[in-house]
Amino acid sequence: MNAFAGAARQYQSVAVDARVEQASPRKLIGLLLNGAAQKLAEARGCIERGDIAGRGAALSRVLAILGELRASLDFEAGGDIARQLEALYDYLSRRVLLAGSRSDLTGLGEVGDLLAEIRVAWQDMPVPADS
């Protein structure tokens, strides 16, 4: 890695940290969903290139993000929707593990499609007046 690439990576890390620190909880969920989609796409590319280590790293990050999404659920305020999302995040995690272990692009595509639906629903959800 040359000095420019290292500096660019450091700048990107600082920019991401600044966005996270300034983000509302609602925005943070959006960032997590976007990050999961990005890492899933990265994993798919790694599978296509035969990059086993890259696939593992990207899918580990997807699993960590899904864990964060599950941990962010508010069952008291969210009721049935929170419970349904928990079940969906659990399913997605199990699907990532299975598809990743088999280098199954179709399975990862299913995860990507479901994440895209969640992202669209999250973006379309009305913003409360106090946010």
Number of C-alpha atoms within 10 A of each C-alpha: 5 6 8 9 10 11 11 11 12 12 12 12 11 12 11 12 12 11 13 15 9 10 14 12 12 12 15 17 18 18 18 19 21 16 15 24 20 15 20 25 18 17 28 24 16 19 20 13 11 12 13 15 12 17 25 17 15 23 26 18 17 25 22 15 23 21 15 14 17 18 10 14 16 12 12 8 9 12 11 11 13 17 15 12 16 20 13 17 22 16 13 22 20 13 17 25 19 14 19 22 12 11 20 15 16 11 18 23 16 15 22 19 13 15 20 16 12 16 19 13 11 16 13 9 9 8 10 6 5 4 7
